[in-house]
Amino acid sequence: LDTGHTVHKAMVFMGEQLDEYSGGQMQIAIYPGGQLGSERENLELLQIGSLAMTKVSASPLEGFIPEMGVFSLPYIFADREHHLRVLDSEIGKGLLDSLQAARLQGLGYYDAGSRSVYTSERPVNSPADLHGMKLRVMKSQTSVRMVAALGGSPTPISLGEIYTALQQGVVDGAENNAPSFYRLRHYEAAQFYSLDEHTFVPDVLLMSKRIWDDLSPQQQEWLATAVRDSVEYQRELWQAETEESLAAVAAEGVTISYPDKAPFREAVREMKQGYEGTAIGEVLRAIEGME
């Protein structure tokens, strides 16, 4: 389990709640910091029942269930409130249930925030501001296509190389959530943070379907209740950390702006239309119907 700060706290809380609900019959042992391998390795261990639970980003789950790729698409959520409402709706539940086909039991969604653009030379208040800019993206085709659609020059490099790439001008900017922007100290090399909130990719709490099916209905109920408590707690922690991170970078001289999302949405409309008639397209329509 490769846990971030808020997720680790939420997992510990989940274990405490489960211990209480089950009267000490069920416990959770947490192995943080990627001790048990990468996300992909943990997913494979879950499938064969060698590991009970893990947390992964929704992105790699696309390799198991194509519909999970919807979260990687830009500007599908109006804001955080819309995003969380969808996760807690029948749409979100349906996506979790679909993972059973991959021998995975979806338990719930943790908040991993929204990704926004930060740049070294000037703020990005419209897609036109991205023209001529080299923007670091994750090694993901969807991310590359998004930045290209917005008019920027997508440059895939690894997370550990971003700071130096910003300092040396290899890239003009990058994109990530506020806690990562602060914790990775990227604000030292990029003093403009434009909260365009282009993607909201949640973390997904998963269990081995084999192990879940071996639990009694009572045990499943105890665990599901502890998971709900943990999800609620983690989302509160995440929101607090996001607000603290924004305040901290502002104190370090970062200019924070809140651009109008409408021109950005328009710029990627054609890209999203390419999913019409697919499973992802159906989920996309349902999400937009909940705005």
Residue pairs with C-beta under 8 A, 6 or more apart in sequence:
1 11
1 30
1 31
1 32
1 34
1 35
1 36
1 42
1 53
1 54
1 55
2 32
2 33
2 34
2 38
2 39
2 42
2 55
3 11
3 30
3 32
3 33
3 55
4 112
4 179
5 179
5 241
6 110
6 111
6 234
6 237
6 238
6 241
7 55
7 110
7 203
7 234
8 30
8 32
9 233
9 234
9 237
10 110
10 230
10 231
10 233
10 234
10 237
11 28
11 30
11 55
11 230
12 30
13 229
13 230
13 233
14 28
14 226
14 227
14 229
14 230
15 27
15 28
15 30
15 226
17 225
17 226
17 229
17 230
18 26
18 27
18 28
18 222
18 223
18 226
19 26
19 27
21 222
21 225
21 226
22 219
22 222
25 219
26 219
26 222
26 223
28 53
36 42
36 45
36 51
36 54
37 45
39 54
39 56
39 57
39 60
40 60
42 51
42 54
42 56
43 54
43 56
43 60
43 61
43 64
43 104
43 206
45 51
45 54
45 208
46 52
46 53
46 54
46 103
46 104
46 206
46 207
46 208
47 102
47 103
47 104
47 208
48 208
48 210
49 208
49 210
49 211
50 208
51 208
52 207
52 208
52 211
53 107
53 205
53 206
53 207
53 208
54 205
54 206
55 110
55 203
55 204
55 205
55 206
56 203
56 204
56 206
57 112
57 201
57 202
57 203
57 204
58 68
58 71
58 72
58 109
58 201
58 202
58 203
58 204
59 68
59 69
59 71
59 72
59 140
59 201
61 68
61 99
61 204
62 68
62 69
62 72
64 99
64 101
64 102
64 104
65 95
65 98
65 99
65 101
65 102
66 278
66 279
66 280
67 95
67 98
67 279
67 280
67 283
68 95
68 98
68 99
69 142
69 280
70 76
70 95
70 280
70 283
70 284
70 287
71 199
71 200
71 201
71 202
72 140
72 142
72 143
72 199
72 201
73 142
73 146
73 199
73 271
73 272
73 275
73 280
73 284
74 146
74 198
74 199
74 264
74 268
74 271
74 272
75 198
75 261
75 264
75 265
75 268
75 272
76 200
76 272
76 284
76 287
76 288
77 83
77 86
77 114
77 197
77 200
77 287
78 261
78 291
79 197
80 111
80 113
80 114
80 197
80 200
80 239
82 290
82 291
83 114
83 200
83 202
84 111
84 235
85 290
86 92
86 287
86 290
87 109
87 202
88 109
89 290
91 283
91 286
91 287
91 290
92 109
95 106
95 283
96 106
96 107
96 108
96 109
96 204
97 106
98 106
99 105
99 106
99 206
100 106
100 209
103 208
103 209
103 210
104 206
104 207
104 208
104 209
105 206
105 207
105 208
105 209
105 212
106 204
106 205
106 206
107 205
107 206
107 207
107 223
107 224
107 227
108 204
108 205
108 227
108 228
108 230
108 231
109 202
109 203
109 204
109 205
109 231
110 202
110 203
110 204
110 205
110 231
110 234
110 235
110 238
111 202
111 203
111 234
111 235
111 238
111 239
112 177
112 200
112 201
112 202
112 203
112 238
113 177
113 178
113 179
113 200
113 238
113 242
114 177
114 195
114 197
114 198
114 199
114 200
115 175
115 176
115 177
115 197
115 198
115 199
115 200
115 201
116 175
116 176
116 177
116 178
116 193
116 194
116 195
116 196
116 197
116 198
117 124
117 130
117 135
117 173
117 174
117 175
117 193
117 194
117 196
117 198
118 173
118 174
118 175
118 176
118 181
118 186
118 187
118 190
118 192
118 193
118 194
118 254
119 133
119 135
119 172
119 173
119 190
119 192
119 194
120 166
120 169
120 172
120 173
120 189
120 190
120 191
120 192
121 172
121 192
122 129
122 192
123 129
123 192
123 194
123 255
123 257
124 130
124 133
124 173
124 192
124 194
124 196
124 259
125 194
125 257
125 259
125 260
126 259
126 260
126 263
126 264
127 150
127 151
127 263
127 264
127 267
128 151
130 147
130 150
130 151
130 152
131 151
131 152
132 153
133 152
133 153
133 172
133 173
134 152
134 153
134 155
134 170
134 171
134 172
134 173
135 147
135 152
135 153
135 154
135 155
135 171
135 172
135 173
135 174
135 175
136 155
136 156
136 157
136 162
136 165
136 166
136 171
136 173
136 174
136 175
137 143
137 144
137 146
137 147
137 154
137 155
137 156
137 174
137 175
138 156
139 156
139 158
140 156
143 154
143 156
144 154
144 156
145 154
145 271
146 154
146 198
146 199
146 268
146 271
147 153
147 154
148 154
149 267
149 268
149 270
149 271
150 264
150 267
150 268
151 267
155 165
155 170
155 171
157 165
157 170
157 171
159 184
162 171
162 174
162 184
162 186
163 184
163 185
163 186
163 188
163 189
164 170
165 171
165 174
166 173
166 174
166 186
166 189
166 190
167 189
173 190
173 192
174 186
174 190
175 198
176 184
176 186
177 242
178 193
178 242
178 245
178 246
178 249
179 238
179 241
179 242
179 245
180 186
181 187
181 193
181 245
181 249
182 245
182 248
182 249
183 245
187 193
187 249
187 252
187 254
188 252
191 253
191 254
191 255
192 254
192 255
192 257
193 246
193 249
193 254
193 255
193 256
193 257
194 256
194 257
194 258
194 259
195 256
195 257
195 258
195 259
196 259
196 261
196 264
197 261
198 264
205 227
205 230
205 231
207 223
212 220
215 223
246 256
249 256
250 256
272 284
275 281
275 284
